[in-house]
Amino acid sequence: TPTANTNRLMSLGALYKWDAFTVSGAYYKGRNPALAVMPGGSTNINMYTLGAGWQIRPNINFTSGYYRIKDDTNTGNSATQLAAGVDYILSKRTVLYAQAATIRNKGSNMNVSPVYGSPVAANHNVNAWMLGIRHTF
């Protein structure tokens, strides 16, 4: 509907790298000024992220992240995710990887799942693992 096409998303982030280490952080603010809300939905969500990385060796990279979403419309609704991954670079175009994430959803409209995980029902938690090989053609 015309009123549902009014979402606003603003973000501010930074990344700093020195030697083999990287740190990052960001803040996201989501708003729906038209108040076009699904039942149990939100008009005001904030997300904070922190990340860290370490190039252990020239061909091994470790990354991690912390993500926190808070629903300011519905008190008590939030989600927290911790994720970590390791990349083993075999060649310029081929990488072996392992990733893991855990999410804690709290509240009636929080159903966040990892990007590579299955959808999660609201107010339920999930853990996910992924192993694979990535080749760029």
C-alpha positions as CSV (number, residue, x, y, z in Angstrom):
1,T,0.0,0.0,0.0
2,P,1.2,3.6,-0.4
3,T,1.4,4.1,3.4
4,A,3.6,1.0,3.8
5,N,6.3,2.4,1.5
6,T,7.7,4.8,4.1
7,N,10.3,2.8,5.9
8,R,13.5,4.6,6.9
9,L,16.9,3.0,7.7
10,M,19.9,5.0,8.8
11,S,23.3,3.6,9.6
12,L,26.6,4.8,10.8
13,G,29.7,2.5,11.0
14,A,33.4,2.5,11.3
15,L,36.2,0.0,10.7
16,Y,39.8,0.2,11.8
17,K,42.6,-2.0,10.7
18,W,46.2,-2.3,12.1
19,D,48.6,-5.0,11.2
20,A,46.7,-8.3,11.3
21,F,43.8,-7.0,13.3
22,T,40.5,-5.4,12.4
23,V,37.7,-4.0,14.6
24,S,34.4,-2.5,13.5
25,G,31.2,-1.2,14.9
26,A,27.9,0.2,13.6
27,Y,24.6,1.5,14.6
28,Y,21.4,1.1,12.6
29,K,18.1,2.9,13.2
30,G,14.9,1.6,11.5
31,R,11.7,3.7,11.6
32,N,8.3,3.4,10.0
33,P,6.9,7.0,10.2
34,A,3.5,6.0,8.5
35,L,2.9,3.5,11.4
36,A,2.1,0.8,8.8
37,V,2.6,-2.1,11.2
38,M,1.8,-5.8,11.0
39,P,0.1,-7.1,14.2
40,G,2.9,-7.4,16.8
41,G,5.3,-5.5,14.5
42,S,7.4,-2.5,15.3
43,T,7.7,1.1,14.2
44,N,11.1,1.7,15.9
45,I,14.0,-0.7,15.9
46,N,17.7,-0.1,16.7
47,M,20.6,-2.4,16.0
48,Y,24.2,-2.3,17.3
49,T,27.1,-4.3,15.9
50,L,30.7,-5.0,16.9
51,G,33.1,-7.0,14.9
52,A,36.7,-8.2,15.2
53,G,39.0,-10.0,12.8
54,W,42.5,-11.4,12.9
55,Q,44.6,-12.5,10.0
56,I,46.3,-15.4,11.8
57,R,48.6,-16.3,8.8
58,P,48.6,-14.9,5.2
59,N,46.1,-17.7,4.3
60,I,44.0,-18.0,7.5
61,N,41.5,-15.3,8.6
62,F,39.3,-15.3,11.7
63,T,36.3,-13.1,11.9
64,S,33.6,-12.6,14.6
65,G,30.6,-10.4,15.2
66,Y,28.1,-9.4,17.9
67,Y,24.7,-8.1,16.8
68,R,22.0,-6.7,19.1
69,I,18.5,-5.7,17.9
70,K,16.1,-3.9,20.2
71,D,12.4,-3.2,19.4
72,D,11.6,0.1,21.1
73,T,7.9,-0.2,20.1
74,N,7.3,-3.4,21.9
75,T,9.0,-3.4,25.3
76,G,11.1,-6.5,26.1
77,N,11.5,-7.6,22.5
78,S,15.2,-8.1,21.4
79,A,17.5,-10.4,19.6
80,T,21.2,-11.1,20.1
81,Q,23.5,-12.9,17.7
82,L,27.1,-14.1,18.1
83,A,28.9,-15.3,15.0
84,A,32.4,-16.5,14.2
85,G,34.2,-17.8,11.1
86,V,37.5,-19.0,9.8
87,D,38.6,-18.8,6.2
88,Y,41.5,-21.0,4.9
89,I,42.7,-19.6,1.6
90,L,43.7,-22.4,-0.8
91,S,44.4,-20.2,-3.8
92,K,43.5,-16.8,-5.3
93,R,40.0,-18.2,-6.2
94,T,39.3,-21.0,-3.7
95,V,38.6,-20.7,0.0
96,L,37.6,-23.3,2.6
97,Y,35.4,-21.9,5.4
98,A,33.8,-22.7,8.7
99,Q,31.1,-20.5,10.3
100,A,29.0,-20.7,13.5
101,A,26.3,-18.5,15.0
102,T,24.0,-18.5,17.9
103,I,20.9,-16.3,18.3
104,R,18.8,-15.6,21.3
105,N,15.4,-14.2,20.4
106,K,13.3,-12.6,23.2
107,G,9.8,-11.4,22.6
108,S,6.7,-12.0,20.5
109,N,8.0,-10.5,17.3
110,M,11.7,-11.5,17.4
111,N,12.4,-14.3,15.0
112,V,15.9,-13.5,13.8
113,S,17.8,-16.4,12.2
114,P,21.4,-16.7,10.8
115,V,21.7,-15.8,7.1
116,Y,22.4,-19.5,6.4
117,G,20.0,-20.9,9.0
118,S,16.4,-22.0,8.9
119,P,13.6,-19.6,9.8
120,V,13.0,-19.4,13.6
121,A,9.7,-18.9,15.3
122,A,9.3,-15.8,17.5
123,N,10.8,-16.0,21.0
124,H,12.9,-19.1,20.1
125,N,16.6,-19.5,19.9
126,V,18.8,-21.2,17.3
127,N,22.4,-22.4,16.8
128,A,23.8,-22.9,13.3
129,W,27.0,-24.3,11.7
130,M,28.3,-24.2,8.2
131,L,31.3,-25.7,6.4
132,G,32.1,-25.3,2.8
133,I,34.3,-24.4,-0.1
134,R,33.9,-21.2,-2.1
135,H,35.3,-21.0,-5.6
136,T,35.1,-17.8,-7.7
137,F,34.8,-18.4,-11.4
